[in-house]
């Protein structure tokens, strides 16, 4: 199997990558600020559970097929972009509904956030291609089946990135609690989070890679 020194190097690289601003961490940040720590943690857990799917895609060649087919890549990219835009619009609509009835009914169930985060991660072809390019760099065919090594690396990736995302969720949740001083502010935060999600979707749709 993989040497401990190689695993440590991989974990360190994942930690640095997890801290880099990207769609996943921005989504967690938006959820935490708009809905609190629990929502942010559910988003973090959902995104990192999606890592399992991308690990198996990379280990068993699905990501390679995606990389070789521009059409397949574009279809999945647009589907992922449309899904992010859809989530953003739903946040706008829930905030508008709460405003119309004079109460705060804009809170999205945490179970829904968890499911949405998994889907958003799986529908991001950039993540699939990243795993295809990144994981093999830390494998060694001389140390056993590469598939098992990649699965182990995927598990380490998931644990390390979740620790970073969870910290972001707790931090953003604490910030959100200070900002949410009343129903109007809560609705404003939801609209802001919706804007972030729509922006992420548009950015993904317009990206060349």
FENBEL-V472919 format. One record per residue. N is the residue number from 0. RES is the residue in one letter. D_LAST is the distance of its C-alpha to the last C-alpha in Angstrom with 1 decimal. Layout:
BEGIN
n=[N & N]
res=[RES & RES]
d_last=[D_LAST & D_LAST]
END
This chain:
BEGIN
n=[0 & 1 & 2 & 3 & 4 & 5 & 6 & 7 & 8 & 9 & 10 & 11 & 12 & 13 & 14 & 15 & 16 & 17 & 18 & 19 & 20 & 21 & 22 & 23 & 24 & 25 & 26 & 27 & 28 & 29 & 30 & 31 & 32 & 33 & 34 & 35 & 36 & 37 & 38 & 39 & 40 & 41 & 42 & 43 & 44 & 45 & 46 & 47 & 48 & 49 & 50 & 51 & 52 & 53 & 54 & 55 & 56 & 57 & 58 & 59 & 60 & 61 & 62 & 63 & 64 & 65 & 66 & 67 & 68 & 69 & 70 & 71 & 72 & 73 & 74 & 75 & 76 & 77 & 78 & 79 & 80 & 81 & 82 & 83 & 84 & 85 & 86 & 87 & 88 & 89 & 90 & 91 & 92 & 93 & 94 & 95 & 96 & 97 & 98 & 99 & 100 & 101 & 102 & 103 & 104 & 105 & 106 & 107 & 108 & 109 & 110 & 111 & 112 & 113 & 114 & 115 & 116 & 117 & 118 & 119 & 120 & 121 & 122 & 123 & 124 & 125 & 126 & 127 & 128 & 129 & 130 & 131 & 132 & 133 & 134 & 135 & 136 & 137 & 138 & 139 & 140 & 141 & 142 & 143 & 144 & 145 & 146 & 147 & 148 & 149 & 150 & 151 & 152 & 153 & 154 & 155 & 156 & 157 & 158 & 159 & 160 & 161 & 162 & 163 & 164 & 165 & 166 & 167 & 168 & 169 & 170 & 171 & 172 & 173 & 174 & 175 & 176 & 177 & 178 & 179 & 180 & 181 & 182 & 183 & 184 & 185 & 186 & 187 & 188 & 189 & 190 & 191 & 192 & 193 & 194 & 195 & 196 & 197 & 198 & 199 & 200 & 201 & 202 & 203 & 204 & 205 & 206 & 207 & 208]
res=[X & X & X & X & X & X & X & X & X & X & X & X & X & X & X & X & X & X & X & X & X & X & X & X & X & X & X & X & X & X & X & X & X & X & X & X & X & X & X & X & X & X & X & X & X & X & X & X & X & X & X & X & X & X & X & X & X & X & X & X & X & X & X & X & X & X & X & X & X & X & X & X & X & X & X & X & X & X & X & X & X & X & X & X & X & X & X & X & X & X & X & X & X & X & X & X & X & X & X & X & X & X & X & X & X & X & X & X & X & X & X & X & X & X & X & X & X & X & X & X & X & X & X & X & X & X & X & X & X & X & X & X & X & X & X & X & X & X & X & X & X & X & X & X & X & X & X & X & X & X & X & X & X & X & X & X & X & X & X & X & X & X & X & X & X & X & X & X & X & X & X & X & X & X & X & X & X & X & X & X & X & X & X & X & X & X & X & X & X & X & X & X & X & X & X & X & X & X & X & X & X & X & X & X & X & X & X & X & X]
d_last=[32.7 & 30.5 & 32.6 & 33.1 & 32.1 & 28.7 & 28.3 & 29.3 & 26.7 & 24.0 & 25.3 & 25.3 & 21.7 & 20.8 & 23.1 & 21.5 & 17.9 & 19.4 & 20.9 & 17.7 & 17.0 & 14.2 & 14.3 & 16.7 & 19.2 & 19.2 & 20.0 & 22.8 & 24.0 & 24.3 & 26.1 & 28.4 & 29.4 & 30.0 & 31.6 & 32.8 & 32.4 & 32.8 & 29.9 & 27.7 & 28.7 & 28.1 & 24.5 & 24.1 & 25.8 & 23.7 & 20.3 & 21.7 & 23.3 & 20.0 & 19.4 & 22.0 & 20.1 & 17.0 & 19.5 & 21.2 & 18.2 & 17.4 & 21.1 & 21.9 & 19.1 & 17.5 & 14.1 & 14.7 & 15.3 & 12.1 & 10.3 & 12.7 & 12.5 & 10.0 & 12.5 & 12.7 & 9.1 & 9.2 & 12.7 & 12.0 & 9.3 & 11.9 & 14.6 & 13.4 & 13.0 & 16.4 & 17.9 & 17.2 & 18.7 & 21.5 & 22.3 & 22.5 & 24.8 & 26.9 & 27.5 & 28.5 & 30.9 & 32.4 & 33.2 & 34.7 & 36.8 & 38.1 & 39.0 & 40.8 & 43.0 & 43.6 & 42.4 & 39.4 & 38.0 & 34.4 & 34.0 & 31.6 & 32.9 & 31.4 & 31.1 & 29.0 & 26.7 & 26.5 & 25.5 & 23.0 & 21.3 & 21.1 & 19.6 & 17.0 & 16.0 & 16.2 & 14.1 & 11.0 & 9.0 & 7.1 & 10.8 & 11.7 & 9.5 & 10.7 & 14.2 & 14.0 & 13.5 & 15.7 & 18.7 & 19.9 & 20.4 & 23.3 & 24.9 & 27.9 & 29.1 & 32.6 & 32.8 & 32.5 & 30.2 & 26.5 & 25.8 & 28.2 & 26.9 & 23.4 & 25.0 & 27.0 & 24.0 & 22.3 & 25.6 & 25.7 & 22.2 & 23.3 & 26.6 & 25.4 & 22.5 & 25.0 & 27.5 & 25.3 & 24.2 & 27.8 & 29.0 & 26.6 & 27.9 & 31.5 & 31.0 & 29.4 & 32.0 & 34.7 & 33.4 & 33.2 & 36.8 & 38.0 & 36.2 & 37.3 & 40.8 & 41.4 & 40.0 & 38.8 & 36.8 & 35.3 & 34.3 & 32.8 & 30.7 & 29.5 & 28.5 & 26.6 & 24.8 & 24.1 & 22.7 & 20.3 & 19.1 & 18.7 & 16.8 & 14.3 & 13.9 & 13.5 & 10.9 & 8.8 & 9.7 & 9.0 & 5.6 & 3.8 & 0.0]
END
